[in-house]
Amino acid sequence: MGFIEEKIQSRNADVKIVRVIIPGNHDCNFLGDQGVRDLVLDSLTEDSTLSESFREVTLEPLSEYFNIVESFTSNTHAISKSQPFYNTVDIFEGDLVLRLHLLNTAWMSSIHERPGSLHFPLSEIKSPSENMDCSIAILHHPINWFSQPSAMRPLRDRLSQLASVVLVNHEHTAEAMEQTLLFGTDDAAIKSKMLYVSGGVIQEGLEAEPCNFNVLRIEIPEKLLHLSRFDYRTNKGKPYFERTATETASLSATLLNTGPEGIPLSEDMAAFLKDPGAPIVHPLRDIPTPILLSDIFIYPDLWEINSEHRGNDQKQIKSKNIVEEVFSTPKVLITGEDSSGKTSLLKNLFMDAFNAGKIPLLLVGSELPKKSGQLRALIQNTVVEQYSNLTADAYEQLESSKRILLIDDIHQAACDSSSPSTLY
């Protein structure tokens, strides 16, 4: 890579080079007994919860890759051990922002993997809510390698919300296509057009084999993608790469702050959720780029107190298990001292639920009506305030498993004797 970067900078010393890396199936080390891992992979479905033990087993073949990444990109611009399924990279050019969505599709790879066999944990996609001007998704496997329709269709729709262009490479065929949806679901959040670009392969001295690569040039203000393919050639024994294809395509708009259900948050709600509650600056970060709550928040350990855990027999809920524990329990009350971070915790629970395909609502205790009969009107108004294209009627028709109600400062609620039972 250093050689390539030197060649690029020799032509343009001012060019900005950003290294980005994601794993493919050839980055996996399948030496040793894979029996336990194979059993785990066979048991996984789209609805499976990836516990810590599941993650360790399935990600084990990528251990060497994670070690290489740490020295190659310092983990910030890659799928890494700390971000093993999904990561984002923002590239700034003046006032413009290009966002790269990195997905690890090799986490389920095996020696004899087949098309239609993969899954991707969509709940791991927690895209930033701050603005960007253009967005590209990068993953190793093409969409047809995912289980159909349980995994392929949800992933395709999620990518459509995240990015204008999807880059893949697994099949080593340099090609590009424009996929247009003429009609389908009534969900306006699924864009009608996507650009898919498949990368080629660089061979080592095998002139009989295809040897090519793609170059993408993006005009962000004009929303244009200029795509060229270069193929290996020789002329009187001298090697060179010839431009063999050139295309230009328009880019569709990405859908900011849109969850897996295709329902975007309102701008005010997205801003509230990422606000840490106080102006925070960092010496290594530009002042115009604010510190967001997601940059600094870490779930705390909690203690469970109920009829089965009292006194010295309390159950500790570790920070890594809080989301799963809270959302698998129908009713949860979280208490703490003033300024202990309960509101920040609630904001992050909201975003984790939203990114997992739920439709959470956040209420404030002081705004709860005294009469339980007025609660429905409050919820209906909250739906319209917190989501940009979701009606109150559509919200009420959602499955109960999709709806999550979060209440901040519930101790300030002025409820009558019947309202608490309505809430709880």
N, C-alpha and C positions, 0 to 999 in steps of 0.2 A: 504493500500500500504506500509505503514511503516513496518508492520509485515513481509511482503514478502521480502522487501529490507533487513531487518535485517537478515533473514534466508539466503539470498544469500551471504551477506557479511560475515556471520559467517563461510561459507565454503571457501570463497576467499576474504580476506580483501582488496585486490588490485583491485577488479573488479570495472569497471566504470559503474555506473547506470545513465541512462538518462531517465527522465520521458517525455513521449510524449502522448498527448491526442487529440482526435478528437470527435465530437459529433455524436450520432446516434439518431434515432427517439425517443427512450425512454428518451433522454435528453431534449425533448421539453415539455413545459407546455402548454397544449391546453385548460386550464380553461378559461372561459369567452367567449365572442362572437367572433367567428372566421369568421364571414360573410364577412367582408371587405377583410381579408387576402385570403379567398377562392376565391373571385372574382379576386383578383390580380394574384393569382397562375393560375387560369383558363385562364387568358389573356396572360400569358407569353409563348414565343416561344424561339427557339434557337437564333433568331436574335434580341430579345428584349434588349433594353438598360436599365440597372439596375440603375435608378435614385436614388438619396438619399432617397426620400420618399418610393420608392419600397423596398429598402434595409431595411428601418426601419420596414415596415409592415411585410415583409417576415421573418425577423430575430427575431421578437419580442418573439416568443415562446422559443428562446434560451437564453433569458436574464439571467435566473438563472444559466444556464451552463456557460456563460461568467464570471459571478461573481465567480463561483467556480474555474474556470481555472486560474484566476488571483492569487489566493492563492496557487494553486496546482503546477503551472509551471512558474509563473511570466510572462505568456503570450509568452515567447520566444520559447517554444517548443510545441506549440499548435495552434489549430484554436481558435482565440481569437476575442475580439471585434474590435481590430485594424487590424486584418487579418482574416476577417470572412469567407472567401471562400477558401483561399489557403495560405499555408505557407511551408517553408522548414526548415529542421534541418540538419546541418552538424555535424557528429560525427567523431572526429579525433582520429586515433590510429597510432602514429608514423607519417610516411609520407603518410599513407593511409587515404582516406576520404570516409565515407559512408553517402550518402545523402538520407534523408527521405522527400518525397513529401506528405504533408498532405492536403486532400481535404474534404471539408464540403459538404456531399451529403444530410444532414438532413435539409438543409435550406428550402427545399420544402416539408418536411414531413408533413403529416396530420394524423388525427385519423384513417381514413379508406383508407390509401394510398394503391395503387395497383401496381403490376409489370407493367413496361412499361409506368409509369406516370411521371417520374422525368426528369428534365433537369439539366445541369450544365453549368454555364457561363465560357466557355473556355477562354474568354478574361481576366479572373482573374488569369489565370495560367501564372505567370511571373517568370519562372524558372531562377535561377542564371546562369551566363555564365562562372563562374570559374570552373576549372576542378574538377572532383570527380572520384573515382575508382569503386564505385558500387552504385546503386540507387534503392530504394524501394518506391512504392506508397502505401499509406494507406488511405482507404475510407471505410465507413460503409456499403453502399449498393453495392451488386454485379451488374455487368454490365446489367443483364437482367431486372433490375428495372428501366431502363431509356427508354424514348420514342424511339421507333424503326421506321425507321432507323435514324430519324433526330437528335436525341441526343446520342443514343447508339454508333453508328458507329464512329462519330467524337471523342467521349470521349475515346473509345477503342483505336483508332489510336493515340490519344494524349498520353495516358498512355504508349503505346508501344514505343513512342519516349522518354518518361521520365524515364522509369524504367525497370529493368529486372524482378522484382517480384511485384505482386499486392496483397496486403492483404485486405480482406473484412471480414465481420462478421455477417451481418444482419440476415441470415437464421439459425444461431446457429448450423451449421453442420460442424464439423471439417473434412475437406477434402482438397486435393490438386490435381491440374490438370495441365497438360502441353498442351497449345493450340498451334498448329502448322498450319501456313498458307501455304498450298502447292502451291497455285497460287491465284492471285487476281489482284489488281491494279499493274501498272508498277512502282509505286512509291517506289523507293529503300529505302526510309526513314522509311517505315513501316516494323518493324522486322518480321521475319517469325515465331518466337517462343516467347511465353509469359508464365510465371508461375503464376498461380492464387492459393492463399492459403486462405481458408475460416476458420475462427476461430470457436471454439466450445463455450460452455457456462458452467459457474461454477454455479451449483445449490446449494441451501442451504438445506442440509439434506434430499433431495429427491432421495433416492437410486434407485427408479424405473425409474428416468429420466436420460438421458445421461448427464454425467458431465465430461468434458474433456477440454484439452487445447493443443496448439501446441508449440513446441520449434524450433526455427530456428537458425542454426549455419552457418555462412557464412565464407568461405575461400576466401577472396577478391583477393589475387594474383592469385589463381588457378581458380577463377570464378566458385566456386562450392557452392551449397546450400545443407546443410544437414538438413533434416526436420524430426522431431519426433512428434508423437501424444501420449499423456498420458491420460488414462482413470481412473476414480475413481473406486476403488475396496475396499472390506473389507475382512479381514481374522480374523475369530474368534472375530468379533466385532471391530477390529482395522482397521481404514481407511488408505488407501495408494493410490498412483497413479502408475499405471503400464504402461510401455512403450508398446504400442500396434501396432505401425506402425513406420517404418523408411524408408526413401527414400533419395537418393542423385540425384541431377540434376545439369546440367551445366547452367550457366547464360549467356544470350546473352548480347552483348554490348549495352549500351545506346547511344543515339544520342545527343551529346552535342550541344547546341546552335541551336537547331532545333525548328522552329515555328510550329503552327498548320497546316500549309500547307505542312509540311514535308520537307521543304527546309532549310538546315542549313546555318548559317553565316560562312564566312571564319574566320580562327583563327585571322588574323590581324584585321578584322572588329570587331569581338567580343571583342578583347582586347582594341581597340580604344573606343568602346561604354562604357566600364566599367571604363575607366581611368578618374579620377577626374580632370586631368590636372596638378596636382602638387602632390608631395609625402606627404601623410598625415598619421600620426600615432596617436594612442589612447593609453592612459596609461593602459587600461584594455584589450587591444588586443595584441596578439603576433605580434612582428615586422615582422616575415616571412609571416603573413597573412595581406595583404595590405587592406587599406580602399578603398572601391569601390565607384564610383559615386552614385550607387543605395543606398548605406548605408547613404548618407548624403543629397541627393537631395530632395527638396520639391518644388513642383510647386508654383510659385508666383501668386499673384493676378495680373490680367492685365486689362487695360482699352481699350475698343473698340472705335476706332475713324473711322467713316465713314460719309456718307452724311446725315445720320439720327441722329448721335450723335456727336454734336460739342459743344465746349465750356464747360459750366457747365452741359450740358445734356449728358455727356459721360456715357456709360454703363460699369459697372464693371463686369469683368468675374472672379468669385471666383476660387481659385486654384483647388478645387475639380471638377470643371466643364470644365477645360481648354481642356483636351483631347477630350471630347465629342464635345465641341464647335469648336475646330480646325478641327477635322476630319469630321464634318458635314457641313463645309463650303468649297466650291470648291477651293477658292483662299484666302490665308491668308498671310499677311506681318506682322512680329513681329519686332518691333524696340526697341532700348534701348541704354543706355550709354555704352561706352567701359567698358569691364570687369564686366558687369551687369549680366552675366550668360546666354547669348543667346545661345552659343554653347552647354552648359550643358542642357539647355531646349530642344534644337534640338535633342540631343542624347537620351533623355528620351522619346520624342515624337516618335523617330525612334523605340525604343524598345516597346513602347505601341502599335504602329501600327503593329509591327512584331508579338507580342504576341496575337494580335487580329486577326491574319490570313491574314494580308496585306503583301505586298512585297515592303517595302519602299527602296528608294535609297537616298543617301546623297551626294550632290555635293557641291563644294566649288566655290564661286563666281569668284575668281581669275583664276580658271581653265576653265571657260566657254569660248567657242570659240567666236571670233568676228563675224563669219558668222553663221547664223542660220542653214545653211545646214550641218555644222560640228557637230551640237549638237547630232544627232543620234549616231555618232561614239563614242562620249564621254559617252553617256548613256550605249551603248553596252559594252564598256570597264569597266565601273563602275559596271555593273551587274556581270561580271566575277571576279572582284576584291573583291566585298563585299559578294558574295555567293559562296559556295564551289561546288555545283552541279547544278547550274542553268545557262543555256546558254542564250545568248542574244536573240536568236530566240524564245526560250520558254518564256522569259520575255515579249516580244512584243505580244505574243499570249494570255497572261493573260487578264482577264476581266479588263476594265478600273477601275472598283471599287476596284480592288485588288492592283493597282499600285499607289504609293504615292511618290511624288518628294519633297525632302527637300533640300534647298539650304542655306548654311551658308555663311555669308559675301557677300550677293548678291550685296551690294553697290560697291564691287571691280570688278564686271563683266565689261569686255570691249566689250559690245555688239554693233552690228550695229543697224540701225533704225528698222529692221524687227525682230531681235532676241527677244526683250522684249515681243512682242506679242506671240512669240512661247512659251516662258516660262510661261507667265501669262495666 
